[in-house]
Amino acid sequence: MYWDVPEGYWNVIVVKTSFSGTGRKKYINTVDAAAVRFFLDTVYEPHWNHYKEDFGNTFAGFFSDEPELGNCSGEYGHNAVIGQPDMRLPWGEELADLVKELWGSDAVIKLAALWSRLGDITRQARYEYMNMVTDLYGKNFCGQIGEWCDAHHVEYIGHVIEDCGTHARLGLGTGHFFKALWGQHMSGIDVVLQQIRPGYDKIDFYNIGGKGVYNGTFFHYGLAKMGVSLGHLDPKKKGRTMCEVYGAYGWSEGLKLMKWLTDHMLVRGVNWFVPHAFTGGDFPDPDCPPHFYAWGNNPQYPWFSCLCRYMNRMSHLLNGGTHSAGIALLYTAEIEWLGDYQPFEETGRLLTENQLDYEVIPLGLLETCKISNGKMTAGKEEFEVLVIPECAYIPEELAEWLLSALSQGFPVIFAGSLPTAVESDWREAERFYGWKNKGARTDARDNIAGESMEKGAAAVWNRLVKAEKAHTSVDAASFCSCACGEEGRLLAYLDAVMERDIFCENPSPYLRYYHYKHQNGDFIFFFNEAPVLSVASAITLRGYVPGTENACWYNAFDNRLEPAGRDGSGKIMLRLAPGEASVLYLGEPQDELPRCREIRRGKRMELNDCWRLAFRSFQEKEFADVASGRLYNITAAEGMEDFAGTIRYEADFAWDPERDGETLSIDFGTVYETLEVWLNGEKKAVRIAPPYSCSITGAVKGQNRLTIYVTNTLVHKYHDFFSMTMPVEGSGLLGPVRAEGYWE
C-alpha cells in the first residue's frame, strides 16, 4: 500500500480478527450465540436427557460461577478498561454485523478510536462498542441459558466477577453487571478472599499474599447494593438476591466473622445464601478454608447450625415483601466508558453513613420507569430523587431522559459538577430492555428549555449546562449540582426534596438499616457495623407517631420479641453494641406485643478470679483440668500458642432470687469466640458474636454453678495461606464477667 503521508506524526492502525489472540485459552466466546448454543448442547442437554424427571424438584436449577468475556488472560487484572492501547477486544460475527449497522461508513475510524484518543469520536465509539458487547453477552450467554432453564422448568442463578470495578469492564469482567445477570432468575454476588472485613470500608488494603490491593469502598458500599438492586428492579427475580459467602477467608474466620458478614449482607437486602464451603478432601484441605465440618475437626461446627437458623429466619423475613428506599443512584458503567468519573459506591458511602438508603439503577432502565407526581416508579420501587455520581460526560440518551424527567418535576442531583453530553444514536432501553415507547415524551422534552429537540438532546443539554455555569436563568431546569467534596451540600439538597426514612439524633456513621414492608407491618433491620463503637440514639421514623404501642424488637438469633424502649418524648431508643443487629417491627397495635416494664435492679457482682479451667483440643474428646484462678488470654500463655479447641470455665456463686433478683443478666465481656452458657446443668444460651451477654430467668437458686464453653478457631494450629493477611485474635473468656439481678 502506498500513502502520500501528510506533514506531522501519524499512527497507522491495523485492525484484524483472530481465533488465536492472547485472551483466555480454550474459553467460550460468551458474546457469540452459536458458541453458547454449543455449550448448552454439550453440557445442559445431556443433563436434561439423563435427569429430566428430577428437573424442578430434586434439581432446582443451574449455577454459573464467574463467567467472563475472557478477551484477556488476566494481564490487566481488575483494570481491563476499554481503551488500553494493546488490548485484544471481544469480537464475533453478530458483533461485526452490529458495527456495520450502527457505524456504516464510519466503522473504520470508530474501530480505530477504540484504541486511540480521537476526542468525542473516541468517547462515542467506546460507549457504543461497550453497549454492543454487553448487550450480546446479556442476550447470548446469560439470556440464552436463562431461556433454556425456563423451558426445562428450572432456574438459572450464579454470579460474575465484580471486584473493584471489574463488573463494568472487559477481561475478567462482563462489562455491565445488570445486563450480565439480567437473564438469571435471581441476582447474585459473592464475597471471598477477605474482600469484606470489619472497619476496612474506607481504605485500600492488601489481599491474600500482599500481591494485590482491594478497594474497601467498593466491597463495603457497592457490591451488595448493586446485587440487591438488580434483584429488586428485575421482576423475574422476585426480589431475590443470592450471595456466595465465607469462602477462602482462611481458618482465621470463625462464626463471629461469619455472623458479621451475614448481617452485612442482610442489612443491604441479600435474602438467599450459598455458604462456602464443605469439603470432601482429607483434613486439613488447603483448598479455600474454612470448611464447616472438616471431618469433625472444626471445633466450632457444633454451633454452625445456630448461624444457619438465624440466616434462615432473617432470609424468610426479607422475602416476599417490598423494599423502601427513596433514592435512585445511577449505575456508573456507561459514564466510565465515556471518561473520568467517580464510582457509584463513593456516593453510596456518603448516603449509607447518613442512613439514606438507595437502589443502584442502570441507565437503560430509567427510560422504562414511570414518573408521576414528582416520583419515579421502577418495578415495585418508588423513588423521590435520582442522584448521579461525579462524571465528566454523560451519553445523549441520558441527557434526553434527564430533560424529560426535569420537565415533569422529578428532582435530579449531581454529586459533582454538571457533565457534558456526548452525541450518540444508541438507545439502550430499546435495544436491551425492550422498551417500545420511544417518542412518547417528545413534547415534554421540547418544553424543558423552550426550544426544539431537533438538533439533538446532547446539544440542548450542553446549552443548559453552559447557562447554568454562567448563572443564566433557565426555565424549568430544576437540577442541582455539588462541587467535588461538598458532601454537606449534597445531603442538604436531598433533605430539601425528600423526607428521610430514618433519622438518628446522634450521628452514627456505622449504623446500617434496611426497611422492608409486608402486609402485616414494617420491618426495619438495624446493624452496627462498627468494630468497636456502640450506637445509642433516639430515632425518628417516617410515619411513626412517638408513643403509640405498635413497636417491638425482634431478636432473630434467639427468635423472640423484646419491648421497644423509648426516651422521654416517646421516641424509640436504638442501642446496639459493636457488631450487634436487631429488627424493629412496626404494625398495628396488638395486645400480645411485649411492653416495656419498670425494672427494679438487684445485686451486682463480678466473676473474674474464681474460675476453674479445663481444655479440650479439637483432636480430643475429653477435657483435661489444667488451672484455676483469673481469666486470661489463652493464646498469650507460654506453651499455648497453638491451642485450638474448647476451654471450659466453671465458677460457683450464691444467689437469693428474692433478695438479689429473679432474673440474672450476665455480660461476659471479651470472648474469643463462640460462647455456650450452662447454669446448674441446664443449657441457657449460645452466643457466636458480640454482644456476649444473656439473661437467665427461673434457674437461679441458692448455690449455683455457672459453666461456660468457649471455642476458638483452627488458625491457632494451622497457619494456612489464606490467613496470612488476617489478624489472629486471642482465645478464651477474657471478661470482665459482670452479673446483675433484676425484677420486672
C-alpha positions in Angstrom: 0.0 0.0 0.0 1.3 3.4 -1.0 0.4 6.5 1.0 1.3 10.2 0.4 2.0 11.0 4.1 0.8 14.5 5.2 3.0 16.6 7.4 3.1 15.6 11.0 3.2 12.5 13.1 0.7 9.7 12.3 -0.5 6.4 13.7 -1.0 3.6 11.3 -3.6 1.3 12.9 -4.2 -2.2 11.6 -7.3 -4.0 13.0 -7.7 -7.7 12.4 -9.8 -10.5 13.8 -8.3 -13.8 15.0 -9.3 -17.0 16.8 -5.8 -17.2 18.4 -5.5 -14.0 20.3 -4.0 -13.6 23.8 -7.3 -14.0 25.6 -8.2 -16.8 28.0 -7.2 -20.0 26.3 -9.8 -22.7 25.4 -12.6 -20.5 26.6 -16.1 -19.9 25.2 -16.8 -16.8 23.2 -19.6 -15.5 25.5 -20.9 -12.9 23.1 -21.4 -15.5 20.3 -24.9 -17.1 20.2 -23.7 -20.2 18.4 -20.9 -20.8 20.8 -23.2 -20.7 23.8 -25.7 -22.9 22.0 -22.9 -25.5 21.5 -22.2 -25.2 25.2 -25.9 -25.9 26.0 -26.0 -28.8 23.7 -22.8 -30.3 25.2 -23.4 -29.7 28.9 -27.0 -28.9 29.7 -28.9 -31.1 27.2 -27.2 -34.3 28.4 -28.2 -33.5 32.0 -31.8 -33.0 30.8 -31.8 -36.2 28.9 -30.5 -38.2 31.9 -32.3 -36.4 34.8 -35.4 -34.8 33.2 -37.7 -36.4 35.8 -35.8 -34.7 38.6 -35.8 -31.2 37.0 -37.8 -28.7 39.0 -37.9 -30.9 42.2 -34.6 -32.5 43.1 -32.7 -30.3 40.7 -33.6 -26.6 41.3 -31.5 -25.3 38.5 -28.1 -24.4 37.2 -25.3 -22.1 38.7 -22.8 -20.1 36.7 -19.7 -19.3 38.7 -17.7 -16.3 37.4 -18.2 -16.4 33.6 -16.3 -13.6 31.9 -15.7 -12.0 28.5 -12.2 -13.6 28.5 -10.6 -11.3 25.9 -7.6 -11.0 28.2 -5.8 -13.8 30.1 -5.5 -11.8 33.3 -2.7 -9.4 32.4 -4.9 -6.3 33.2 -6.3 -7.8 36.4 -9.4 -5.8 37.6 -8.4 -2.9 35.3 -9.4 -4.1 31.9 -11.0 -0.8 30.9 -11.9 -0.2 27.3 -9.1 1.9 25.7 -6.0 0.0 26.6 -3.6 0.6 23.6 -2.6 -3.1 23.3 -5.8 -4.9 24.5 -7.5 -7.6 22.3 -11.2 -6.9 22.3 -14.2 -9.3 22.1 -15.5 -9.9 18.6 -17.8 -12.2 16.6 -20.0 -12.3 13.5 -23.0 -10.9 15.2 -20.9 -8.1 16.7 -19.4 -7.3 13.3 -22.9 -7.0 11.9 -24.0 -4.6 14.6 -20.9 -2.5 14.0 -21.7 -2.3 10.3 -25.4 -1.5 11.0 -24.7 1.3 13.6 -21.5 2.8 12.2 -21.8 2.3 8.5 -19.0 4.1 6.6 -17.6 5.4 9.9 -16.8 1.9 11.1 -13.1 2.1 10.2 -12.4 5.3 12.1 -14.6 4.3 15.1 -12.8 0.9 15.4 -9.5 2.7 15.4 -10.9 5.0 18.1 -11.3 2.0 20.4 -7.5 2.0 20.9 -6.7 5.7 20.1 -7.6 9.1 21.5 -9.8 10.9 19.0 -11.8 13.2 21.2 -15.6 12.8 21.0 -15.2 10.2 18.3 -13.4 8.0 20.9 -15.9 8.6 23.6 -18.8 7.8 21.3 -17.2 4.8 19.7 -16.2 3.2 23.1 -19.6 3.9 24.6 -21.4 2.3 21.6 -18.9 -0.6 21.3 -19.2 -1.5 25.0 -23.0 -1.4 24.7 -22.9 -3.7 21.8 -20.6 -6.2 23.6 -22.5 -6.2 26.9 -25.9 -6.5 25.1 -24.6 -9.5 23.2 -23.2 -11.1 26.4 -26.5 -10.4 28.2 -28.6 -11.8 25.4 -26.5 -14.7 24.1 -24.9 -16.1 27.2 -27.0 -15.3 30.3 -30.2 -14.7 28.4 -29.9 -17.9 26.3 -29.1 -20.1 29.3 -31.9 -18.5 31.3 -34.4 -19.2 28.5 -33.2 -22.8 28.3 -33.7 -23.2 32.0 -37.2 -21.6 31.7 -38.1 -24.1 29.0 -36.9 -27.0 31.2 -38.7 -25.9 34.4 -35.6 -25.0 36.4 -34.0 -21.7 37.5 -30.7 -20.2 36.5 -28.6 -18.4 39.1 -24.9 -17.5 39.8 -22.6 -14.5 39.8 -19.8 -12.8 37.8 -16.5 -11.3 38.9 -17.5 -7.9 40.4 -14.2 -7.0 42.1 -13.0 -3.4 42.3 -14.9 -2.2 39.2 -14.5 -5.4 37.1 -18.3 -5.5 36.8 -18.1 -2.7 34.3 -15.0 -3.8 32.4 -13.7 -6.3 30.0 -11.3 -9.3 30.6 -12.3 -10.9 33.8 -15.5 -8.9 33.8 -18.6 -9.0 31.8 -18.8 -5.2 31.0 -22.1 -4.4 32.7 -23.3 -6.1 35.9 -27.1 -5.6 35.3 -27.1 -6.8 31.7 -24.7 -9.7 32.5 -27.2 -11.1 35.1 -30.5 -9.9 33.5 -31.3 -13.4 32.2 -31.0 -15.1 35.6 -33.8 -15.9 37.9 -32.0 -14.4 41.0 -29.5 -11.7 41.3 -26.1 -13.0 42.6 -22.8 -11.8 44.1 -20.0 -13.5 46.0 -17.7 -12.5 48.8 -14.5 -14.5 49.2 -10.8 -14.0 49.9 -11.3 -11.4 52.7 -12.9 -8.8 50.4 -15.1 -7.5 53.2 -13.7 -7.0 56.7 -15.0 -5.0 59.6 -13.5 -1.5 59.7 -11.9 -1.8 56.3 -14.6 0.1 54.5 -12.8 3.4 53.5 -9.3 2.1 52.8 -7.5 0.1 50.2 -5.9 -3.0 51.8 -3.7 -5.8 50.6 -5.3 -9.1 49.5 -4.0 -12.5 50.4 -0.3 -12.7 49.9 0.1 -8.9 49.6 0.4 -9.0 45.8 -2.7 -7.0 45.1 -5.0 -4.4 46.7 -8.7 -4.4 47.4 -10.8 -1.3 47.2 -12.6 -1.3 50.6 -15.2 1.3 49.5 -16.5 -0.9 46.6 -16.8 -4.1 48.6 -18.5 -2.4 51.5 -20.7 0.1 49.8 -21.0 -1.1 46.2 -21.1 -4.8 45.9 -24.1 -5.9 47.9 -26.2 -2.8 47.0 -25.5 -3.4 43.3 -26.6 -7.0 43.5 -29.7 -6.4 45.6 -30.8 -3.5 43.4 -30.9 -5.9 40.4 -32.9 -8.3 42.5 -35.5 -5.6 43.2 -35.6 -4.0 39.8 -36.0 -7.1 37.5 -39.4 -8.6 38.0 -38.4 -12.1 37.2 -36.0 -12.2 40.1 -38.9 -11.7 42.5 -36.9 -9.6 44.9 -34.3 -12.4 45.4 -30.5 -11.8 45.7 -28.1 -14.7 46.4 -24.7 -14.3 47.9 -22.0 -17.0 47.9 -20.3 -16.2 51.2 -17.5 -17.1 53.7 -15.1 -18.8 51.3 -11.3 -18.6 51.3 -11.0 -16.3 54.3 -8.8 -18.9 56.0 -9.1 -20.6 59.3 -8.9 -17.2 61.0 -12.5 -16.8 60.0 -14.8 -18.2 62.7 -18.5 -17.9 63.4 -18.1 -14.4 64.8 -16.9 -13.0 61.4 -19.4 -15.2 59.6 -22.2 -13.6 61.6 -20.9 -10.2 60.8 -20.7 -10.9 57.1 -24.2 -12.4 57.2 -25.6 -9.2 58.8 -23.6 -7.0 56.4 -25.5 -8.8 53.5 -28.9 -8.9 55.2 -28.9 -5.2 56.0 -28.4 -4.5 52.3 -31.2 -6.8 51.3 -29.5 -10.1 50.4 -32.0 -12.8 51.2 -30.6 -16.1 49.8 -27.2 -17.6 50.7 -24.8 -20.2 49.4 -22.4 -20.8 52.3 -18.8 -21.7 51.2 -17.9 -24.5 51.9 -17.9 -28.1 52.9 -15.1 -30.3 51.5 -14.7 -34.0 50.9 -10.9 -33.7 50.9 -8.7 -35.0 53.5 -8.2 -32.8 56.6 -6.6 -30.3 56.5 -7.7 -29.5 53.0 -5.7 -26.4 51.8 -8.4 -25.5 49.3 -10.1 -22.3 50.4 -10.7 -22.9 54.1 -12.6 -22.5 56.5 -14.5 -25.7 56.0 -17.6 -26.0 58.2 -17.3 -29.7 59.2 -13.7 -30.6 58.2 -14.3 -34.3 59.0 -15.2 -33.3 62.6 -12.0 -31.3 63.1 -13.6 -27.8 63.1 -14.2 -27.2 66.8 -16.9 -24.5 66.1 -19.0 -26.8 63.9 -21.4 -27.7 66.7 -22.7 -24.1 66.7 -22.7 -23.6 62.9 -26.4 -24.6 62.9 -27.1 -21.6 65.2 -25.8 -19.3 62.4 -27.8 -21.2 59.8 -31.1 -21.0 61.7 -30.5 -17.2 62.2 -29.8 -16.8 58.5 -32.9 -18.7 57.5 -35.2 -16.7 59.9 -33.9 -13.4 58.6 -33.9 -14.5 54.9 -37.5 -15.6 55.3 -38.4 -12.3 56.9 -36.8 -10.4 54.0 -38.6 -12.3 51.2 -42.0 -11.7 49.7 -42.3 -8.0 50.6 -41.2 -4.6 49.3 -38.1 -2.7 50.0 -38.4 1.0 50.8 -35.7 3.4 49.5 -36.3 6.9 48.3 -33.1 7.5 46.3 -32.1 6.1 42.9 -28.3 6.1 42.5 -27.1 5.9 38.9 -25.0 2.9 38.0 -21.7 4.2 36.6 -20.7 1.6 33.9 -21.8 3.8 31.0 -20.2 7.0 32.3 -17.0 5.1 33.0 -16.8 4.1 29.3 -17.0 7.8 28.4 -14.3 9.2 30.5 -13.5 10.5 34.0 -16.0 9.6 36.7 -16.4 8.7 40.4 -17.7 5.2 41.0 -21.2 5.0 42.4 -20.0 3.4 45.6 -18.3 6.6 46.6 -21.6 8.5 46.7 -23.2 5.3 48.2 -20.8 5.5 51.1 -21.9 9.1 51.9 -25.6 8.1 51.7 -25.1 4.9 53.8 -23.2 6.7 56.6 -26.1 9.1 56.9 -28.8 6.4 56.9 -30.1 7.3 53.4 -30.9 4.1 51.6 -30.8 3.8 47.9 -31.1 1.5 44.9 -28.5 1.4 42.1 -30.2 1.8 38.8 -28.7 1.4 35.3 -29.2 4.0 32.6 -31.2 1.6 30.3 -33.9 1.0 33.0 -34.5 4.8 33.5 -36.4 5.1 30.3 -38.7 2.2 31.3 -39.6 4.0 34.6 -42.9 5.9 35.2 -42.8 9.4 36.5 -45.9 10.8 38.2 -46.5 13.4 40.9 -42.8 14.1 41.1 -41.9 10.5 41.9 -40.4 7.7 39.8 -41.5 4.1 39.8 -39.3 1.2 38.8 -41.0 -2.2 39.4 -42.2 -2.1 43.0 -39.7 0.6 44.0 -40.7 4.3 44.3 -38.0 7.0 44.2 -38.2 10.6 45.2 -34.9 11.7 43.6 -32.1 10.5 41.2 -28.5 11.1 42.2 -25.8 11.0 39.6 -22.2 10.5 40.7 -19.4 12.8 39.7 -18.6 12.4 36.0 -17.2 14.4 33.1 -19.6 13.1 30.4 -23.0 11.6 30.0 -24.4 9.8 26.9 -27.0 11.6 24.8 -29.8 9.1 25.8 -29.2 10.0 29.5 -29.4 13.7 28.6 -32.6 13.1 26.8 -34.1 11.3 29.7 -33.0 14.0 32.2 -34.6 16.7 30.1 -37.8 14.8 30.2 -37.7 13.9 33.9 -36.9 17.5 34.9 -39.8 18.8 32.8 -42.1 16.5 34.8 -40.8 17.8 38.2 -38.7 14.8 39.1 -35.6 16.0 41.1 -32.1 15.2 39.8 -29.0 15.9 41.9 -25.4 15.7 40.5 -22.9 14.7 43.2 -20.3 16.8 41.4 -20.1 19.4 38.6 -22.5 19.2 35.7 -21.3 17.0 32.9 -21.1 17.4 29.1 -23.3 15.3 26.9 -21.8 13.2 24.1 -23.8 12.6 21.0 -24.9 9.0 20.2 -27.7 7.3 18.4 -27.6 4.4 20.8 -30.7 3.8 22.9 -30.2 1.1 25.4 -33.8 1.0 26.7 -35.0 -0.2 23.3 -32.1 -2.4 22.3 -31.7 -4.4 25.5 -34.6 -3.8 27.9 -37.2 -3.9 25.2 -38.8 -0.5 25.9 -41.0 0.3 22.8 -42.4 3.7 23.7 -39.8 5.9 22.0 -41.0 9.4 21.3 -43.8 9.4 23.9 -42.0 12.2 25.9 -41.0 14.4 22.9 -43.4 17.2 23.8 -42.1 17.3 27.4 -38.6 17.4 26.2 -39.3 20.1 23.7 -40.6 22.3 26.5 -37.8 21.9 29.0 -35.7 24.7 27.5 -38.2 26.3 25.4 -36.6 25.0 22.2 -37.0 22.1 19.8 -35.1 18.9 20.2 -34.5 18.5 16.5 -30.8 19.4 16.9 -30.4 16.6 19.5 -30.7 16.2 23.2 -26.9 16.4 23.7 -26.9 19.9 22.2 -29.8 21.1 24.3 -28.3 19.7 27.4 -25.0 21.3 26.8 -26.6 24.7 26.3 -28.4 24.2 29.6 -25.2 23.3 31.4 -23.4 26.3 29.9 -26.2 28.6 31.0 -26.2 27.1 34.5 -22.5 27.5 34.9 -22.8 31.1 33.7 -25.7 31.6 36.3 -28.1 32.4 33.5 -31.8 31.8 34.3 -33.1 28.7 32.6 -36.8 27.9 32.7 -37.7 24.5 34.2 -34.1 23.4 34.7 -34.6 22.2 38.3 -31.5 20.2 38.6 -28.7 21.0 41.1 -25.1 20.0 41.4 -22.4 19.9 44.1 -18.7 20.6 43.6 -16.5 17.7 44.3 -16.1 17.3 48.1 -19.2 19.2 49.0 -20.8 16.3 50.8 -22.8 18.5 53.2 -24.3 20.3 50.2 -25.5 17.0 48.7 -27.1 16.0 52.0 -28.8 19.4 52.2 -30.2 19.0 48.7 -31.5 15.6 49.5 -33.3 16.8 52.6 -34.9 19.6 50.6 -36.5 17.2 48.1 -37.3 14.1 50.2 -38.3 13.0 53.7 -35.8 10.7 55.4 -37.0 7.2 56.3 -34.8 7.1 59.4 -33.2 9.9 61.3 -30.7 9.3 64.2 -30.4 12.2 66.7 -26.8 11.1 67.3 -24.5 10.8 64.3 -23.9 7.1 63.7 -21.8 6.6 60.6 -21.5 2.8 61.0 -25.2 2.2 61.6 -26.9 0.5 58.7 -30.6 -0.1 58.2 -32.9 -1.9 55.7 -36.7 -1.1 55.6 -38.8 -3.9 54.4 -42.6 -3.8 54.1 -45.0 -6.8 54.5 -48.8 -6.7 54.5 -48.9 -7.1 58.3 -46.4 -4.4 59.1 -42.9 -2.8 58.5 -39.7 -4.5 59.5 -36.6 -2.3 59.9 -33.4 -4.2 60.3 -30.6 -2.3 62.1 -26.9 -3.4 62.2 -24.0 -1.7 63.8 -21.0 -2.5 61.5 -18.5 -0.7 63.7 -15.8 -3.0 65.1 -15.5 -1.1 68.4 -18.1 1.8 68.7 -21.6 1.3 70.1 -24.7 3.0 68.8 -27.0 4.8 71.2 -29.6 7.2 69.8 -33.2 8.2 69.7 -34.5 7.6 66.2 -37.2 9.3 64.2 -39.1 7.0 61.8 -41.1 8.3 58.9 -44.8 7.8 59.5 -44.3 6.6 63.1 -46.1 8.5 65.9 -44.0 8.5 69.0 -45.7 6.9 72.0 -48.0 4.6 70.1 -47.9 0.9 71.2 -47.2 -0.7 67.9 -43.5 -1.3 68.0 -41.2 -4.0 69.3 -37.8 -5.5 68.7 -37.3 -8.9 67.1 -34.2 -10.8 68.2 -33.8 -13.3 65.3 -30.9 -15.1 66.8 -32.9 -16.2 69.9 -36.2 -16.0 68.0 -38.0 -13.8 70.5 -39.7 -10.4 70.7 -38.5 -7.8 73.1 -40.1 -4.4 74.1 -39.1 -1.2 72.3 -37.7 1.2 74.8 -38.4 4.9 74.4 -37.0 8.2 75.5 -38.9 10.9 77.4 -40.6 12.2 74.3 -41.8 8.7 73.2 -39.2 8.3 70.5 -37.8 4.8 70.1 -34.3 4.3 71.6 -31.8 2.3 69.5 -28.9 0.7 71.4 -26.5 -1.6 69.6 -23.2 -3.0 70.7 -20.4 -3.3 68.1 -21.4 -6.0 65.6 -25.0 -6.2 67.0 -28.1 -6.4 64.9 -31.8 -6.3 65.6 -35.2 -5.9 63.8 -37.7 -3.3 64.7 -41.3 -4.2 64.0 -43.9 -1.5 63.3 -47.5 -2.7 62.8 -51.0 -2.4 64.2 -51.3 -2.1 68.0 -51.6 -5.6 69.4 -52.0 -6.8 73.0 -49.6 -9.6 72.5 -46.7 -7.3 71.7 -44.2 -7.1 74.6 -44.4 -3.9 76.6 -41.7 -2.1 78.5 -42.0 -2.6 82.2 -40.4 -0.9 85.1 -37.2 -2.7 86.1 -36.1 -2.9 89.7 -32.4 -3.6 89.9 -30.9 -6.1 92.4 -27.5 -7.4 93.3 -24.3 -6.8 91.2 -21.2 -8.9 91.2 -18.1 -9.6 89.2 -16.8 -13.1 88.5 -13.2 -12.7 87.4 -10.9 -14.6 89.8 -12.8 -17.7 90.8 -12.8 -19.9 87.7 -11.7 -23.5 87.1 -10.4 -24.0 83.6 -10.2 -27.2 81.5 -9.0 -27.7 78.0 -10.0 -29.9 75.1 -8.2 -29.6 71.8 -10.1 -30.1 68.5 -8.5 -33.6 68.3 -9.6 -34.7 71.8 -12.9 -35.9 73.2 -12.4 -35.2 76.9 -11.4 -32.2 78.9 -8.3 -32.1 81.0 -8.2 -29.9 84.1 -5.3 -27.6 84.0 -5.7 -24.4 86.0 -7.8 -22.2 88.3 -7.8 -18.5 89.1 -8.3 -15.4 87.0 -9.3 -15.0 83.4 -6.6 -14.6 80.8 -5.8 -14.8 77.0 -5.0 -18.4 76.4 -3.1 -17.8 73.2 -0.7 -15.4 75.0 0.2 -18.0 77.6 3.5 -19.8 77.2 3.1 -23.2 75.6 -0.5 -22.5 74.5 0.2 -20.5 71.3 -1.0 -23.4 69.1 -4.0 -24.4 71.1 -7.2 -24.8 69.0 -10.3 -26.2 70.6 -12.6 -25.5 73.6 -12.0 -24.2 77.0 -14.4 -25.0 79.8 -14.8 -22.4 82.6 -16.6 -23.2 85.9 -17.5 -20.8 88.7 -19.7 -21.2 91.8 -21.7 -18.4 93.4 -24.5 -17.8 95.9 -27.7 -16.1 94.8 -31.0 -15.4 96.6 -33.7 -14.7 93.9 -36.0 -12.9 96.4 -33.3 -10.6 97.6 -30.8 -10.4 94.7 -33.2 -10.6 91.6 -35.3 -13.3 90.0 -33.6 -12.7 86.6 -29.8 -12.8 86.2 -28.2 -10.8 83.5 -24.6 -11.7 82.7 -22.2 -9.7 80.5 -19.1 -11.8 79.7 -17.1 -9.0 78.2 -14.4 -10.0 75.7 -14.8 -13.5 74.3 -12.8 -15.4 71.5 -15.1 -16.5 70.2 -18.1 -18.9 70.5 -19.8 -19.0 73.9 -22.2 -21.6 75.3 -23.7 -20.9 78.8 -24.9 -23.5 81.2 -26.4 -22.9 84.7 -26.8 -25.7 87.2 -26.6 -28.3 84.5 -29.1 -26.6 82.1 -28.1 -25.0 78.8 -29.2 -21.4 78.7 -27.6 -19.5 75.9 -25.3 -19.6 72.8 -23.5 -16.6 71.5 -21.4 -16.7 68.4 -20.8 -13.0 68.1 -20.9 -9.8 70.2 -22.5 -8.8 72.4 -21.6 -11.8 74.6 -24.4 -11.4 77.2 -27.6 -13.2 78.2 -30.4 -13.1 80.7 -31.5 -16.1 82.7 -34.8 -16.5 84.5 -36.1 -19.2 86.7 -32.9 -21.3 87.0 -31.1 -19.3 89.7 -31.2 -20.8 93.2 -29.2 -20.6 96.4 -25.9 -22.2 95.4 -25.2 -22.1 91.6 -22.7 -23.4 89.2 -22.0 -21.4 86.0 -20.3 -23.4 83.2 -19.0 -21.6 80.1 -17.7 -23.3 77.0 -15.5 -21.0 74.7 -14.2 -22.2 71.4 -11.6 -20.5 69.2 -10.6 -21.2 65.5 -8.2 -23.6 63.9 -5.9 -20.8 62.8 -4.0 -21.2 66.0 -3.0 -24.7 65.0 -3.0 -24.4 61.2 -1.3 -21.2 59.9 -2.9 -21.5 56.5 -2.0 -19.5 53.4 -5.4 -17.7 53.3 -5.0 -16.4 56.9 -1.6 -14.7 56.4 -3.2 -11.3 56.0 -5.8 -11.7 58.7 -5.3 -10.7 62.4 -5.1 -13.7 64.6 -7.2 -12.9 67.7 -6.8 -14.3 71.2 -8.5 -17.2 72.7 -10.9 -17.8 75.6 -13.0 -15.9 78.0 -11.2 -12.6 78.9 -14.0 -10.8 80.7 -14.7 -8.9 82.7 -17.7 -11.0 83.7 -20.3 -8.9 85.3 -23.7 -10.2 86.7 -26.7 -8.2 87.8 -30.0 -9.3 89.1 -33.3 -7.5 88.5 -37.1 -7.8 88.7 -39.7 -6.8 86.1 
